[in-house]
């Protein structure tokens, strides 16, 4: 995903032809996202929904900022938002009720969509470390002092490029190396492993809405 993010950043300064080739490559993604949002099959030809989704994807390319998250969740968020607006204004064939009558203000709706994307990224990364989301609550340190030490360590690790590369390449926490470098007991490390990794996943992936829960 990081390689794709870099590719989009480079693409922002590239020619229109290169952008068009990129969009063609991701046409299945655009169609799938649009279909999920409106609840019906979307065609490339003569389908206004596809035109809206296509414009949103192009806008996502131009406005993407790497420090705010990954490109595909960002693009999906923009497509969802614009199609929701389109559904409300145009009322295309057979949209489901919940897709056109959200009670939340637009800002809350966008937060809701973004939160769903962030949770999906969070769960996917936790699974790579062998952690199940439903087990995480029971794995958080019970003692406040231990929890604070683990949290402080996680934030320090997030700025340690060498260790972060190891952690997210091998999907493990190098206990001995961390214990020696940061002068923290292995007991705290083993007891806080899942909590530390969950914070690192949030920080590594810039999950801004989940960040406030850390």
Secondary structure as UniProt FT lines:
FT   HELIX           2..11
FT   TURN            12..13
FT   HELIX           16..25
FT   HELIX           27..38
FT   TURN            45..46
FT   HELIX           48..63
FT   HELIX           66..68
FT   HELIX           71..90
FT   TURN            93..94
FT   HELIX           97..100
FT   HELIX           106..128
FT   TURN            129..130
FT   HELIX           133..139
FT   HELIX           144..158
FT   HELIX           161..170
FT   HELIX           175..182
FT   HELIX           186..204
FT   TURN            205..206
FT   HELIX           208..211
FT   TURN            212..213
//
